[in-house]
Amino acid sequence: MKWLNSLKIAIIEENINQIETLVSNLPDFDSKQRAEEALALISEAINIVSDHKSKTLLAMNKIKQTKAFLASH
């Protein structure tokens, strides 16, 4: 199934935009096995998105701290 392959590639590449697009447009699955595979992939995609979110938040906090430090001197 093309959708599953596209999601696998997006996960491997950690392409957040593509993951979001694919998960937002879930197809109808023709078997229980493919639905379960999609569920496992979506779970992995959630982990990747959460990890990127945490890294972004950390970077933003460092920027805020640096900005505050520079403004105080």
PDB file of N, CA, C, O and CB in Angstrom:
ATOM      1  N   MET A   1       0.848  -1.178   0.000  1.00  0.00           N
ATOM      2  CA  MET A   1       0.000   0.000   0.000  1.00  0.00           C
ATOM      3  C   MET A   1       0.898   1.247   0.000  1.00  0.00           C
ATOM      4  O   MET A   1       1.795   1.379   0.833  1.00  0.00           O
ATOM      5  CB  MET A   1      -0.967  -0.005   1.233  1.00  0.00           C
ATOM      6  N   LYS A   2       0.647   2.132  -0.921  1.00  0.00           N
ATOM      7  CA  LYS A   2       1.473   3.327  -1.108  1.00  0.00           C
ATOM      8  C   LYS A   2       1.493   4.209   0.142  1.00  0.00           C
ATOM      9  O   LYS A   2       2.540   4.763   0.478  1.00  0.00           O
ATOM     10  CB  LYS A   2       0.964   4.133  -2.300  1.00  0.00           C
ATOM     11  N   TRP A   3       0.372   4.349   0.830  1.00  0.00           N
ATOM     12  CA  TRP A   3       0.292   5.197   2.017  1.00  0.00           C
ATOM     13  C   TRP A   3       1.241   4.696   3.101  1.00  0.00           C
ATOM     14  O   TRP A   3       1.962   5.487   3.708  1.00  0.00           O
ATOM     15  CB  TRP A   3      -1.148   5.243   2.552  1.00  0.00           C
ATOM     16  N   LEU A   4       1.246   3.396   3.344  1.00  0.00           N
ATOM     17  CA  LEU A   4       2.126   2.818   4.361  1.00  0.00           C
ATOM     18  C   LEU A   4       3.595   3.048   3.999  1.00  0.00           C
ATOM     19  O   LEU A   4       4.398   3.403   4.862  1.00  0.00           O
ATOM     20  CB  LEU A   4       1.846   1.309   4.520  1.00  0.00           C
ATOM     21  N   ASN A   5       3.943   2.849   2.745  1.00  0.00           N
ATOM     22  CA  ASN A   5       5.327   3.079   2.316  1.00  0.00           C
ATOM     23  C   ASN A   5       5.712   4.542   2.475  1.00  0.00           C
ATOM     24  O   ASN A   5       6.825   4.852   2.898  1.00  0.00           O
ATOM     25  CB  ASN A   5       5.520   2.643   0.858  1.00  0.00           C
ATOM     26  N   SER A   6       4.798   5.439   2.138  1.00  0.00           N
ATOM     27  CA  SER A   6       5.069   6.874   2.293  1.00  0.00           C
ATOM     28  C   SER A   6       5.279   7.227   3.755  1.00  0.00           C
ATOM     29  O   SER A   6       6.155   8.030   4.078  1.00  0.00           O
ATOM     30  CB  SER A   6       3.917   7.710   1.711  1.00  0.00           C
ATOM     31  N   LEU A   7       4.488   6.637   4.642  1.00  0.00           N
ATOM     32  CA  LEU A   7       4.641   6.902   6.071  1.00  0.00           C
ATOM     33  C   LEU A   7       5.962   6.338   6.586  1.00  0.00           C
ATOM     34  O   LEU A   7       6.629   6.972   7.404  1.00  0.00           O
ATOM     35  CB  LEU A   7       3.463   6.303   6.859  1.00  0.00           C
ATOM     36  N   LYS A   8       6.338   5.170   6.123  1.00  0.00           N
ATOM     37  CA  LYS A   8       7.625   4.582   6.521  1.00  0.00           C
ATOM     38  C   LYS A   8       8.773   5.507   6.120  1.00  0.00           C
ATOM     39  O   LYS A   8       9.689   5.747   6.907  1.00  0.00           O
ATOM     40  CB  LYS A   8       7.812   3.181   5.878  1.00  0.00           C
ATOM     41  N   ILE A   9       8.720   6.015   4.917  1.00  0.00           N
ATOM     42  CA  ILE A   9       9.774   6.910   4.431  1.00  0.00           C
ATOM     43  C   ILE A   9       9.798   8.196   5.251  1.00  0.00           C
ATOM     44  O   ILE A   9      10.867   8.673   5.632  1.00  0.00           O
ATOM     45  CB  ILE A   9       9.569   7.234   2.934  1.00  0.00           C
ATOM     46  N   ALA A  10       8.624   8.754   5.521  1.00  0.00           N
ATOM     47  CA  ALA A  10       8.556   9.987   6.314  1.00  0.00           C
ATOM     48  C   ALA A  10       9.126   9.767   7.708  1.00  0.00           C
ATOM     49  O   ALA A  10       9.786  10.652   8.253  1.00  0.00           O
ATOM     50  CB  ALA A  10       7.106  10.488   6.411  1.00  0.00           C
ATOM     51  N   ILE A  11       8.879   8.602   8.288  1.00  0.00           N
ATOM     52  CA  ILE A  11       9.411   8.284   9.619  1.00  0.00           C
ATOM     53  C   ILE A  11      10.929   8.146   9.555  1.00  0.00           C
ATOM     54  O   ILE A  11      11.634   8.685  10.408  1.00  0.00           O
ATOM     55  CB  ILE A  11       8.774   6.980  10.171  1.00  0.00           C
ATOM     56  N   ILE A  12      11.434   7.439   8.565  1.00  0.00           N
ATOM     57  CA  ILE A  12      12.877   7.259   8.432  1.00  0.00           C
ATOM     58  C   ILE A  12      13.572   8.605   8.248  1.00  0.00           C
ATOM     59  O   ILE A  12      14.624   8.855   8.835  1.00  0.00           O
ATOM     60  CB  ILE A  12      13.197   6.328   7.251  1.00  0.00           C
ATOM     61  N   GLU A  13      12.977   9.462   7.433  1.00  0.00           N
ATOM     62  CA  GLU A  13      13.548  10.784   7.171  1.00  0.00           C
ATOM     63  C   GLU A  13      13.235  11.790   8.269  1.00  0.00           C
ATOM     64  O   GLU A  13      13.759  12.905   8.272  1.00  0.00           O
ATOM     65  CB  GLU A  13      13.041  11.309   5.851  1.00  0.00           C
ATOM     66  N   GLU A  14      12.378  11.389   9.202  1.00  0.00           N
ATOM     67  CA  GLU A  14      11.888  12.277  10.263  1.00  0.00           C
ATOM     68  C   GLU A  14      11.318  13.566   9.669  1.00  0.00           C
ATOM     69  O   GLU A  14      11.593  14.670  10.140  1.00  0.00           O
ATOM     70  CB  GLU A  14      13.022  12.607  11.258  1.00  0.00           C
ATOM     71  N   ASN A  15      10.525  13.386   8.632  1.00  0.00           N
ATOM     72  CA  ASN A  15       9.892  14.491   7.923  1.00  0.00           C
ATOM     73  C   ASN A  15       8.549  14.789   8.595  1.00  0.00           C
ATOM     74  O   ASN A  15       7.531  14.171   8.283  1.00  0.00           O
ATOM     75  CB  ASN A  15       9.703  14.154   6.401  1.00  0.00           C
ATOM     76  N   ILE A  16       8.568  15.738   9.515  1.00  0.00           N
ATOM     77  CA  ILE A  16       7.393  16.041  10.332  1.00  0.00           C
ATOM     78  C   ILE A  16       6.223  16.501   9.470  1.00  0.00           C
ATOM     79  O   ILE A  16       5.084  16.096   9.706  1.00  0.00           O
ATOM     80  CB  ILE A  16       7.729  17.113  11.370  1.00  0.00           C
ATOM     81  N   ASN A  17       6.489  17.337   8.480  1.00  0.00           N
ATOM     82  CA  ASN A  17       5.406  17.835   7.626  1.00  0.00           C
ATOM     83  C   ASN A  17       4.727  16.709   6.862  1.00  0.00           C
ATOM     84  O   ASN A  17       3.501  16.673   6.762  1.00  0.00           O
ATOM     85  CB  ASN A  17       5.940  18.871   6.647  1.00  0.00           C
ATOM     86  N   GLN A  18       5.521  15.794   6.324  1.00  0.00           N
ATOM     87  CA  GLN A  18       4.954  14.668   5.585  1.00  0.00           C
ATOM     88  C   GLN A  18       4.197  13.730   6.527  1.00  0.00           C
ATOM     89  O   GLN A  18       3.138  13.220   6.161  1.00  0.00           O
ATOM     90  CB  GLN A  18       6.063  13.899   4.842  1.00  0.00           C
ATOM     91  N   ILE A  19       4.715  13.497   7.717  1.00  0.00           N
ATOM     92  CA  ILE A  19       4.017  12.664   8.698  1.00  0.00           C
ATOM     93  C   ILE A  19       2.662  13.275   9.010  1.00  0.00           C
ATOM     94  O   ILE A  19       1.649  12.576   9.031  1.00  0.00           O
ATOM     95  CB  ILE A  19       4.854  12.507   9.993  1.00  0.00           C
ATOM     96  N   GLU A  20       2.643  14.575   9.251  1.00  0.00           N
ATOM     97  CA  GLU A  20       1.386  15.257   9.574  1.00  0.00           C
ATOM     98  C   GLU A  20       0.377  15.120   8.431  1.00  0.00           C
ATOM     99  O   GLU A  20      -0.800  14.844   8.662  1.00  0.00           O
ATOM    100  CB  GLU A  20       1.645  16.746   9.875  1.00  0.00           C
ATOM    101  N   THR A  21       0.840  15.313   7.222  1.00  0.00           N
ATOM    102  CA  THR A  21      -0.040  15.202   6.059  1.00  0.00           C
ATOM    103  C   THR A  21      -0.614  13.793   5.937  1.00  0.00           C
ATOM    104  O   THR A  21      -1.815  13.620   5.729  1.00  0.00           O
ATOM    105  CB  THR A  21       0.717  15.574   4.779  1.00  0.00           C
ATOM    106  N   LEU A  22       0.242  12.801   6.067  1.00  0.00           N
ATOM    107  CA  LEU A  22      -0.204  11.419   5.923  1.00  0.00           C
ATOM    108  C   LEU A  22      -1.172  11.000   7.027  1.00  0.00           C
ATOM    109  O   LEU A  22      -2.190  10.360   6.763  1.00  0.00           O
ATOM    110  CB  LEU A  22       0.991  10.493   5.916  1.00  0.00           C
ATOM    111  N   VAL A  23      -0.843  11.368   8.265  1.00  0.00           N
ATOM    112  CA  VAL A  23      -1.703  10.977   9.383  1.00  0.00           C
ATOM    113  C   VAL A  23      -3.050  11.702   9.305  1.00  0.00           C
ATOM    114  O   VAL A  23      -4.069  11.170   9.747  1.00  0.00           O
ATOM    115  CB  VAL A  23      -1.009  11.279  10.732  1.00  0.00           C
ATOM    116  N   SER A  24      -3.056  12.892   8.754  1.00  0.00           N
ATOM    117  CA  SER A  24      -4.304  13.648   8.600  1.00  0.00           C
ATOM    118  C   SER A  24      -5.201  13.073   7.508  1.00  0.00           C
ATOM    119  O   SER A  24      -6.399  13.354   7.465  1.00  0.00           O
ATOM    120  CB  SER A  24      -3.995  15.102   8.290  1.00  0.00           C
ATOM    121  N   ASN A  25      -4.616  12.274   6.634  1.00  0.00           N
ATOM    122  CA  ASN A  25      -5.368  11.703   5.505  1.00  0.00           C
ATOM    123  C   ASN A  25      -5.296  10.178   5.522  1.00  0.00           C
ATOM    124  O   ASN A  25      -4.816   9.556   4.573  1.00  0.00           O
ATOM    125  CB  ASN A  25      -4.826  12.243   4.163  1.00  0.00           C
ATOM    126  N   LEU A  26      -5.775   9.592   6.603  1.00  0.00           N
ATOM    127  CA  LEU A  26      -5.742   8.132   6.722  1.00  0.00           C
ATOM    128  C   LEU A  26      -6.625   7.484   5.658  1.00  0.00           C
ATOM    129  O   LEU A  26      -7.766   7.901   5.458  1.00  0.00           O
ATOM    130  CB  LEU A  26      -6.195   7.694   8.129  1.00  0.00           C
ATOM    131  N   PRO A  27      -6.105   6.477   4.982  1.00  0.00           N
ATOM    132  CA  PRO A  27      -6.931   5.750   4.009  1.00  0.00           C
ATOM    133  C   PRO A  27      -7.754   4.676   4.715  1.00  0.00           C
ATOM    134  O   PRO A  27      -7.566   4.418   5.904  1.00  0.00           O
ATOM    135  CB  PRO A  27      -6.048   5.112   2.905  1.00  0.00           C
ATOM    136  N   ASP A  28      -8.651   4.064   3.985  1.00  0.00           N
ATOM    137  CA  ASP A  28      -9.344   2.880   4.481  1.00  0.00           C
ATOM    138  C   ASP A  28      -8.423   1.694   4.243  1.00  0.00           C
ATOM    139  O   ASP A  28      -7.912   1.508   3.138  1.00  0.00           O
ATOM    140  CB  ASP A  28     -10.743   2.678   3.776  1.00  0.00           C
ATOM    141  N   PHE A  29      -8.214   0.900   5.270  1.00  0.00           N
ATOM    142  CA  PHE A  29      -7.315  -0.242   5.152  1.00  0.00           C
ATOM    143  C   PHE A  29      -8.103  -1.469   4.739  1.00  0.00           C
ATOM    144  O   PHE A  29      -9.216  -1.698   5.213  1.00  0.00           O
ATOM    145  CB  PHE A  29      -6.569  -0.497   6.476  1.00  0.00           C
ATOM    146  N   ASP A  30      -7.511  -2.262   3.845  1.00  0.00           N
ATOM    147  CA  ASP A  30      -8.208  -3.426   3.304  1.00  0.00           C
ATOM    148  C   ASP A  30      -7.993  -4.698   4.118  1.00  0.00           C
ATOM    149  O   ASP A  30      -8.548  -5.748   3.796  1.00  0.00           O
ATOM    150  CB  ASP A  30      -7.768  -3.663   1.893  1.00  0.00           C
ATOM    151  N   SER A  31      -7.182  -4.600   5.179  1.00  0.00           N
ATOM    152  CA  SER A  31      -6.998  -5.773   6.036  1.00  0.00           C
ATOM    153  C   SER A  31      -6.645  -5.321   7.450  1.00  0.00           C
ATOM    154  O   SER A  31      -6.173  -4.207   7.679  1.00  0.00           O
ATOM    155  CB  SER A  31      -5.893  -6.708   5.470  1.00  0.00           C
ATOM    156  N   LYS A  32      -6.893  -6.228   8.379  1.00  0.00           N
ATOM    157  CA  LYS A  32      -6.557  -5.952   9.776  1.00  0.00           C
ATOM    158  C   LYS A  32      -5.048  -5.804   9.932  1.00  0.00           C
ATOM    159  O   LYS A  32      -4.584  -4.979  10.719  1.00  0.00           O
ATOM    160  CB  LYS A  32      -7.087  -7.073  10.698  1.00  0.00           C
ATOM    161  N   GLN A  33      -4.289  -6.589   9.197  1.00  0.00           N
ATOM    162  CA  GLN A  33      -2.834  -6.547   9.279  1.00  0.00           C
ATOM    163  C   GLN A  33      -2.300  -5.174   8.875  1.00  0.00           C
ATOM    164  O   GLN A  33      -1.411  -4.639   9.537  1.00  0.00           O
ATOM    165  CB  GLN A  33      -2.221  -7.634   8.393  1.00  0.00           C
ATOM    166  N   ARG A  34      -2.826  -4.608   7.811  1.00  0.00           N
ATOM    167  CA  ARG A  34      -2.366  -3.277   7.373  1.00  0.00           C
ATOM    168  C   ARG A  34      -2.787  -2.202   8.364  1.00  0.00           C
ATOM    169  O   ARG A  34      -2.042  -1.250   8.599  1.00  0.00           O
ATOM    170  CB  ARG A  34      -2.921  -2.944   5.973  1.00  0.00           C
ATOM    171  N   ALA A  35      -3.962  -2.342   8.942  1.00  0.00           N
ATOM    172  CA  ALA A  35      -4.419  -1.374   9.948  1.00  0.00           C
ATOM    173  C   ALA A  35      -3.511  -1.431  11.177  1.00  0.00           C
ATOM    174  O   ALA A  35      -3.162  -0.394  11.740  1.00  0.00           O
ATOM    175  CB  ALA A  35      -5.897  -1.653  10.353  1.00  0.00           C
ATOM    176  N   GLU A  36      -3.129  -2.636  11.592  1.00  0.00           N
ATOM    177  CA  GLU A  36      -2.229  -2.784  12.734  1.00  0.00           C
ATOM    178  C   GLU A  36      -0.843  -2.238  12.418  1.00  0.00           C
ATOM    179  O   GLU A  36      -0.203  -1.640  13.282  1.00  0.00           O
ATOM    180  CB  GLU A  36      -2.131  -4.252  13.148  1.00  0.00           C
ATOM    181  N   GLU A  37      -0.374  -2.436  11.195  1.00  0.00           N
ATOM    182  CA  GLU A  37       0.913  -1.889  10.782  1.00  0.00           C
ATOM    183  C   GLU A  37       0.866  -0.358  10.802  1.00  0.00           C
ATOM    184  O   GLU A  37       1.809   0.296  11.247  1.00  0.00           O
ATOM    185  CB  GLU A  37       1.295  -2.403   9.374  1.00  0.00           C
ATOM    186  N   ALA A  38      -0.236   0.197  10.317  1.00  0.00           N
ATOM    187  CA  ALA A  38      -0.401   1.652  10.326  1.00  0.00           C
ATOM    188  C   ALA A  38      -0.408   2.178  11.751  1.00  0.00           C
ATOM    189  O   ALA A  38       0.188   3.219  12.031  1.00  0.00           O
ATOM    190  CB  ALA A  38      -1.697   2.057   9.605  1.00  0.00           C
ATOM    191  N   LEU A  39      -1.070   1.478  12.647  1.00  0.00           N
ATOM    192  CA  LEU A  39      -1.121   1.885  14.052  1.00  0.00           C
ATOM    193  C   LEU A  39       0.277   1.908  14.665  1.00  0.00           C
ATOM    194  O   LEU A  39       0.626   2.841  15.389  1.00  0.00           O
ATOM    195  CB  LEU A  39      -2.033   0.940  14.852  1.00  0.00           C
ATOM    196  N   ALA A  40       1.069   0.890  14.376  1.00  0.00           N
ATOM    197  CA  ALA A  40       2.443   0.839  14.891  1.00  0.00           C
ATOM    198  C   ALA A  40       3.277   1.979  14.311  1.00  0.00           C
ATOM    199  O   ALA A  40       4.061   2.602  15.027  1.00  0.00           O
ATOM    200  CB  ALA A  40       3.096  -0.521  14.559  1.00  0.00           C
ATOM    201  N   LEU A  41       3.113   2.250  13.034  1.00  0.00           N
ATOM    202  CA  LEU A  41       3.865   3.332  12.401  1.00  0.00           C
ATOM    203  C   LEU A  41       3.445   4.690  12.949  1.00  0.00           C
ATOM    204  O   LEU A  41       4.286   5.561  13.171  1.00  0.00           O
ATOM    205  CB  LEU A  41       3.672   3.298  10.886  1.00  0.00           C
ATOM    206  N   ILE A  42       2.159   4.869  13.165  1.00  0.00           N
ATOM    207  CA  ILE A  42       1.669   6.133  13.722  1.00  0.00           C
ATOM    208  C   ILE A  42       2.203   6.326  15.132  1.00  0.00           C
ATOM    209  O   ILE A  42       2.540   7.444  15.521  1.00  0.00           O
ATOM    210  CB  ILE A  42       0.125   6.171  13.726  1.00  0.00           C
ATOM    211  N   SER A  43       2.283   5.258  15.890  1.00  0.00           N
ATOM    212  CA  SER A  43       2.848   5.335  17.233  1.00  0.00           C
ATOM    213  C   SER A  43       4.305   5.800  17.170  1.00  0.00           C
ATOM    214  O   SER A  43       4.724   6.643  17.963  1.00  0.00           O
ATOM    215  CB  SER A  43       2.747   3.965  17.943  1.00  0.00           C
ATOM    216  N   GLU A  44       5.066   5.256  16.237  1.00  0.00           N
ATOM    217  CA  GLU A  44       6.462   5.670  16.053  1.00  0.00           C
ATOM    218  C   GLU A  44       6.525   7.126  15.601  1.00  0.00           C
ATOM    219  O   GLU A  44       7.392   7.878  16.045  1.00  0.00           O
ATOM    220  CB  GLU A  44       7.173   4.757  15.024  1.00  0.00           C
ATOM    221  N   ALA A  45       5.617   7.520  14.727  1.00  0.00           N
ATOM    222  CA  ALA A  45       5.575   8.899  14.246  1.00  0.00           C
ATOM    223  C   ALA A  45       5.297   9.862  15.398  1.00  0.00           C
ATOM    224  O   ALA A  45       5.876  10.946  15.454  1.00  0.00           O
ATOM    225  CB  ALA A  45       4.507   9.057  13.149  1.00  0.00           C
ATOM    226  N   ILE A  46       4.426   9.475  16.304  1.00  0.00           N
ATOM    227  CA  ILE A  46       4.125  10.305  17.478  1.00  0.00           C
ATOM    228  C   ILE A  46       5.386  10.491  18.320  1.00  0.00           C
ATOM    229  O   ILE A  46       5.654  11.589  18.810  1.00  0.00           O
ATOM    230  CB  ILE A  46       2.992   9.665  18.332  1.00  0.00           C
ATOM    231  N   ASN A  47       6.151   9.428  18.486  1.00  0.00           N
ATOM    232  CA  ASN A  47       7.408   9.528  19.240  1.00  0.00           C
ATOM    233  C   ASN A  47       8.376  10.506  18.575  1.00  0.00           C
ATOM    234  O   ASN A  47       9.019  11.305  19.255  1.00  0.00           O
ATOM    235  CB  ASN A  47       8.068   8.143  19.367  1.00  0.00           C
ATOM    236  N   ILE A  48       8.476  10.444  17.267  1.00  0.00           N
ATOM    237  CA  ILE A  48       9.369  11.342  16.537  1.00  0.00           C
ATOM    238  C   ILE A  48       8.920  12.787  16.678  1.00  0.00           C
ATOM    239  O   ILE A  48       9.739  13.671  16.929  1.00  0.00           O
ATOM    240  CB  ILE A  48       9.432  10.953  15.059  1.00  0.00           C
ATOM    241  N   VAL A  49       7.631  13.033  16.518  1.00  0.00           N
ATOM    242  CA  VAL A  49       7.099  14.392  16.640  1.00  0.00           C
ATOM    243  C   VAL A  49       7.318  14.923  18.056  1.00  0.00           C
ATOM    244  O   VAL A  49       7.700  16.080  18.232  1.00  0.00           O
ATOM    245  CB  VAL A  49       5.596  14.424  16.282  1.00  0.00           C
ATOM    246  N   SER A  50       7.081  14.093  19.054  1.00  0.00           N
ATOM    247  CA  SER A  50       7.294  14.507  20.439  1.00  0.00           C
ATOM    248  C   SER A  50       8.754  14.842  20.702  1.00  0.00           C
ATOM    249  O   SER A  50       9.060  15.811  21.397  1.00  0.00           O
ATOM    250  CB  SER A  50       6.833  13.414  21.395  1.00  0.00           C
ATOM    251  N   ASP A  51       9.655  14.038  20.143  1.00  0.00           N
ATOM    252  CA  ASP A  51      11.084  14.280  20.302  1.00  0.00           C
ATOM    253  C   ASP A  51      11.479  15.610  19.659  1.00  0.00           C
ATOM    254  O   ASP A  51      12.231  16.386  20.248  1.00  0.00           O
ATOM    255  CB  ASP A  51      11.896  13.127  19.690  1.00  0.00           C
ATOM    256  N   HIS A  52      10.978  15.868  18.467  1.00  0.00           N
ATOM    257  CA  HIS A  52      11.279  17.132  17.786  1.00  0.00           C
ATOM    258  C   HIS A  52      10.700  18.309  18.558  1.00  0.00           C
ATOM    259  O   HIS A  52      11.317  19.371  18.639  1.00  0.00           O
ATOM    260  CB  HIS A  52      10.728  17.118  16.348  1.00  0.00           C
ATOM    261  N   LYS A  53       9.522  18.119  19.121  1.00  0.00           N
ATOM    262  CA  LYS A  53       8.886  19.178  19.905  1.00  0.00           C
ATOM    263  C   LYS A  53       9.744  19.512  21.135  1.00  0.00           C
ATOM    264  O   LYS A  53       9.948  20.682  21.457  1.00  0.00           O
ATOM    265  CB  LYS A  53       7.454  18.751  20.339  1.00  0.00           C
ATOM    266  N   SER A  54      10.238  18.484  21.807  1.00  0.00           N
ATOM    267  CA  SER A  54      11.081  18.694  22.985  1.00  0.00           C
ATOM    268  C   SER A  54      12.379  19.411  22.619  1.00  0.00           C
ATOM    269  O   SER A  54      12.812  20.318  23.330  1.00  0.00           O
ATOM    270  CB  SER A  54      11.396  17.356  23.658  1.00  0.00           C
ATOM    271  N   LYS A  55      12.993  19.007  21.520  1.00  0.00           N
ATOM    272  CA  LYS A  55      14.233  19.648  21.078  1.00  0.00           C
ATOM    273  C   LYS A  55      13.989  21.107  20.716  1.00  0.00           C
ATOM    274  O   LYS A  55      14.814  21.968  21.023  1.00  0.00           O
ATOM    275  CB  LYS A  55      14.828  18.898  19.876  1.00  0.00           C
ATOM    276  N   THR A  56      12.875  21.389  20.072  1.00  0.00           N
ATOM    277  CA  THR A  56      12.543  22.764  19.702  1.00  0.00           C
ATOM    278  C   THR A  56      12.311  23.611  20.937  1.00  0.00           C
ATOM    279  O   THR A  56      12.772  24.751  21.001  1.00  0.00           O
ATOM    280  CB  THR A  56      11.309  22.799  18.803  1.00  0.00           C
ATOM    281  N   LEU A  57      11.604  23.071  21.916  1.00  0.00           N
ATOM    282  CA  LEU A  57      11.343  23.794  23.157  1.00  0.00           C
ATOM    283  C   LEU A  57      12.652  24.094  23.886  1.00  0.00           C
ATOM    284  O   LEU A  57      12.833  25.194  24.409  1.00  0.00           O
ATOM    285  CB  LEU A  57      10.398  22.986  24.065  1.00  0.00           C
ATOM    286  N   LEU A  58      13.549  23.136  23.921  1.00  0.00           N
ATOM    287  CA  LEU A  58      14.852  23.329  24.551  1.00  0.00           C
ATOM    288  C   LEU A  58      15.636  24.433  23.840  1.00  0.00           C
ATOM    289  O   LEU A  58      16.222  25.297  24.492  1.00  0.00           O
ATOM    290  CB  LEU A  58      15.653  22.015  24.542  1.00  0.00           C
ATOM    291  N   ALA A  59      15.647  24.406  22.526  1.00  0.00           N
ATOM    292  CA  ALA A  59      16.354  25.434  21.758  1.00  0.00           C
ATOM    293  C   ALA A  59      15.742  26.811  21.991  1.00  0.00           C
ATOM    294  O   ALA A  59      16.462  27.801  22.118  1.00  0.00           O
ATOM    295  CB  ALA A  59      16.329  25.096  20.261  1.00  0.00           C
ATOM    296  N   MET A  60      14.420  26.874  22.047  1.00  0.00           N
ATOM    297  CA  MET A  60      13.749  28.154  22.295  1.00  0.00           C
ATOM    298  C   MET A  60      14.105  28.699  23.677  1.00  0.00           C
ATOM    299  O   MET A  60      14.327  29.900  23.835  1.00  0.00           O
ATOM    300  CB  MET A  60      12.225  27.994  22.169  1.00  0.00           C
ATOM    301  N   ASN A  61      14.159  27.828  24.663  1.00  0.00           N
ATOM    302  CA  ASN A  61      14.515  28.266  26.017  1.00  0.00           C
ATOM    303  C   ASN A  61      15.950  28.781  26.070  1.00  0.00           C
ATOM    304  O   ASN A  61      16.230  29.766  26.753  1.00  0.00           O
ATOM    305  CB  ASN A  61      14.334  27.115  27.017  1.00  0.00           C
ATOM    306  N   LYS A  62      16.860  28.124  25.354  1.00  0.00           N
ATOM    307  CA  LYS A  62      18.250  28.585  25.314  1.00  0.00           C
ATOM    308  C   LYS A  62      18.333  29.964  24.658  1.00  0.00           C
ATOM    309  O   LYS A  62      19.082  30.829  25.112  1.00  0.00           O
ATOM    310  CB  LYS A  62      19.138  27.573  24.551  1.00  0.00           C
ATOM    311  N   ILE A  63      17.570  30.159  23.602  1.00  0.00           N
ATOM    312  CA  ILE A  63      17.552  31.461  22.928  1.00  0.00           C
ATOM    313  C   ILE A  63      17.010  32.537  23.858  1.00  0.00           C
ATOM    314  O   ILE A  63      17.553  33.641  23.912  1.00  0.00           O
ATOM    315  CB  ILE A  63      16.705  31.396  21.642  1.00  0.00           C
ATOM    316  N   LYS A  64      15.948  32.225  24.587  1.00  0.00           N
ATOM    317  CA  LYS A  64      15.374  33.191  25.539  1.00  0.00           C
ATOM    318  C   LYS A  64      16.384  33.543  26.626  1.00  0.00           C
ATOM    319  O   LYS A  64      16.525  34.710  26.993  1.00  0.00           O
ATOM    320  CB  LYS A  64      14.086  32.625  26.177  1.00  0.00           C
ATOM    321  N   GLN A  65      17.090  32.531  27.145  1.00  0.00           N
ATOM    322  CA  GLN A  65      18.097  32.787  28.171  1.00  0.00           C
ATOM    323  C   GLN A  65      19.225  33.655  27.628  1.00  0.00           C
ATOM    324  O   GLN A  65      19.680  34.579  28.303  1.00  0.00           O
ATOM    325  CB  GLN A  65      18.659  31.469  28.707  1.00  0.00           C
ATOM    326  N   THR A  66      19.668  33.369  26.435  1.00  0.00           N
ATOM    327  CA  THR A  66      20.733  34.161  25.823  1.00  0.00           C
ATOM    328  C   THR A  66      20.274  35.584  25.582  1.00  0.00           C
ATOM    329  O   THR A  66      21.022  36.532  25.820  1.00  0.00           O
ATOM    330  CB  THR A  66      21.190  33.530  24.511  1.00  0.00           C
ATOM    331  N   LYS A  67      19.068  35.733  25.119  1.00  0.00           N
ATOM    332  CA  LYS A  67      18.511  37.070  24.862  1.00  0.00           C
ATOM    333  C   LYS A  67      18.413  37.857  26.167  1.00  0.00           C
ATOM    334  O   LYS A  67      18.759  39.037  26.208  1.00  0.00           O
ATOM    335  CB  LYS A  67      17.113  36.965  24.190  1.00  0.00           C
ATOM    336  N   ALA A  68      17.947  37.211  27.227  1.00  0.00           N
ATOM    337  CA  ALA A  68      17.837  37.881  28.523  1.00  0.00           C
ATOM    338  C   ALA A  68      19.216  38.264  29.050  1.00  0.00           C
ATOM    339  O   ALA A  68      19.392  39.353  29.595  1.00  0.00           O
ATOM    340  CB  ALA A  68      17.112  36.979  29.536  1.00  0.00           C
ATOM    341  N   PHE A  69      20.192  37.374  28.890  1.00  0.00           N
ATOM    342  CA  PHE A  69      21.546  37.662  29.344  1.00  0.00           C
ATOM    343  C   PHE A  69      22.126  38.860  28.579  1.00  0.00           C
ATOM    344  O   PHE A  69      22.703  39.766  29.180  1.00  0.00           O
ATOM    345  CB  PHE A  69      22.447  36.420  29.168  1.00  0.00           C
ATOM    346  N   LEU A  70      21.971  38.854  27.281  1.00  0.00           N
ATOM    347  CA  LEU A  70      22.511  39.967  26.476  1.00  0.00           C
ATOM    348  C   LEU A  70      21.813  41.287  26.779  1.00  0.00           C
ATOM    349  O   LEU A  70      22.439  42.346  26.754  1.00  0.00           O
ATOM    350  CB  LEU A  70      22.380  39.654  24.986  1.00  0.00           C
ATOM    351  N   ALA A  71      20.529  41.220  27.063  1.00  0.00           N
ATOM    352  CA  ALA A  71      19.776  42.441  27.375  1.00  0.00           C
ATOM    353  C   ALA A  71      20.189  43.005  28.730  1.00  0.00           C
ATOM    354  O   ALA A  71      20.100  44.214  28.941  1.00  0.00           O
ATOM    355  CB  ALA A  71      18.263  42.158  27.360  1.00  0.00           C
ATOM    356  N   SER A  72      20.637  42.158  29.649  1.00  0.00           N
ATOM    357  CA  SER A  72      21.010  42.616  30.974  1.00  0.00           C
ATOM    358  C   SER A  72      22.428  43.177  31.036  1.00  0.00           C
ATOM    359  O   SER A  72      22.810  43.772  32.044  1.00  0.00           O
ATOM    360  CB  SER A  72      20.873  41.491  31.949  1.00  0.00           C
ATOM    361  N   HIS A  73      23.200  43.000  29.990  1.00  0.00           N
ATOM    362  CA  HIS A  73      24.594  43.476  29.998  1.00  0.00           C
ATOM    363  C   HIS A  73      24.788  44.573  29.020  1.00  0.00           C
ATOM    364  O   HIS A  73      25.895  45.095  28.890  1.00  0.00           O
ATOM    365  CB  HIS A  73      25.557  42.360  29.695  1.00  0.00           C
TER     366      HIS A  73
END
